[in-house]
Amino acid sequence: MPGFEFFGEEERKEVNEVLETGILMRYGFDGPRKGIWKSKELEQAICNTFGTQYAQLTSSGTAALTTAMAALGVGAGDEVIMPAFTFVASFEAILSMGAVPVLVDIDETLTLAPAAVKAAITSRTKCIMPVHMCGSMADLDALKAICDEHNLILLEDACQSIGGTYKGKALGTIGHAGTFSFDFVKTITCGEGGVVMTNNQDVYTKADAFTDHGHDHLGVDRGADLHPMLGYNFRISELHAAVGLAQIRKLDTFLAIQKKNNHILRTYMEQVPGISFRVVPDPAGDSASFLSWFLPSKEKMETAIEALKAAGIFAGNFYWFANNWHYIKKWDHLKNVNSLYPLNEAQQTALKKLQTTSFEASDAIMARCVSTAISLTWTEEQVHAKGAQFLKVLKEALS
Ligand SMILES: *Cc1c(COP(=O)(O)O)cnc(C)c1O
């Protein structure tokens, strides 16, 4: 799954080119940087690799989501529909815009259930944010149709699904905008970083300015730039972009390994009694960074996890239902509005309502689900050995 497993000479070479000039910033210093523009080069590589017209790098995936919403005009009082299963960054970005996160149930795609999205739409809904969790995708045709019908923005959080596709198009390039994270545990990493992708020039121009204090970037003298709008500092550094540049060149290799390892593991897991797998709307587009599987009941899954732990082979497996960071059940800081600074009233009301909202439909899915992370470092032999061991332990535990 994560690119850090393949960190090496290529990354060092790119970083050293930046260190040799000493120009660690992505803008300005045209003379002393001697033609080294790693951030620009990475943005171009992202456009070429994923087939998007515009790419704006940011300091993180969270900053990318924030920037995308700002550029799309999502702000105070606007409701953004998001899934109850995601990383905390999704609601952090919404809250930072002054907007209201509306959490809804997931289905066996492990992200937004289209029917739950429909039921959550109000006159204040502005944006729908599917999160392509664990390497695979949302039912984008269904969600797009809902957006079209209600004139809503589709913003894809593709932070976990770099290299995945839906009907031939890269995840993150299908909505009005989409984001990747390049944090340390993502499919390709910059150490820290993120990107906003869009095919809309206006959205891109706004994202470009927003991430750099509102700079219009039209002149050659940074100090003389105009600031047509308010912005923040969500810039990536040249050092981080340099790492990403080496990583993106390895993406095809990463994906090929993931797909091969995932496929081998699955041939063993398929033989586990009662097992089923995550619904993938376009199986050919699964980036294969995880194999997510279900057992028929919560009790059976708990038995299985105990057995895997006892056998010492649960590491690298994620039972999200009991996880502090990825599922509504443990987000007490959100439900209790433990904010360091006052949130606006619409936000506070919406968050407190979560204390009594039922996520029964999601619970019924998440309590039966484990995602197995696919390592890039496993040899073919090791995957076969792992699969056989998993199968043996699970068969015994579930018989
Ligand atoms: C990692 C991640 C993010 C944010 O990424 P950072 O770069 O760590 O800020 C956002 N959404 C999801 C689903 C993620 O997994």
The ligand as an SDF file (V2000), in Angstrom:
LIG
                    3D

 15 15  0  0  0  0  0  0  0  0999 V2000
   -5.1010   10.7340    4.4750 C   0  0  0  0  0  0  0  0  0  0  0  0
   -6.4730   11.2020    4.2240 C   0  0  0  0  0  0  0  0  0  0  0  0
   -6.8320   12.5580    4.1370 C   0  0  0  0  0  0  0  0  0  0  0  0
   -5.9260   13.7140    4.4730 C   0  0  0  0  0  0  0  0  0  0  0  0
   -4.6580   13.6000    4.2740 O   0  0  0  0  0  0  0  0  0  0  0  0
   -3.4570   14.3510    5.0490 P   0  0  0  0  0  0  0  0  0  0  0  0
   -2.4930   14.5090    3.9280 O   0  0  0  0  0  0  0  0  0  0  0  0
   -2.9780   13.4020    6.0880 O   0  0  0  0  0  0  0  0  0  0  0  0
   -3.9550   15.6240    5.5670 O   0  0  0  0  0  0  0  0  0  0  0  0
   -8.1160   12.8960    3.7850 C   0  0  0  0  0  0  0  0  0  0  0  0
   -9.0390   11.9660    3.5690 N   0  0  0  0  0  0  0  0  0  0  0  0
   -8.7680   10.6540    3.6730 C   0  0  0  0  0  0  0  0  0  0  0  0
   -9.8450    9.6690    3.3910 C   0  0  0  0  0  0  0  0  0  0  0  0
   -7.4830   10.2340    4.0300 C   0  0  0  0  0  0  0  0  0  0  0  0
   -7.2390    8.9360    4.1690 O   0  0  0  0  0  0  0  0  0  0  0  0
  1  2  1  0
  2  3  1  0
  2 14  2  0
  3  4  1  0
  3 10  2  0
  4  5  1  0
  5  6  1  0
  6  7  2  0
  6  8  1  0
  6  9  1  0
 10 11  1  0
 11 12  2  0
 12 13  1  0
 12 14  1  0
 14 15  1  0
M  END
$$$$
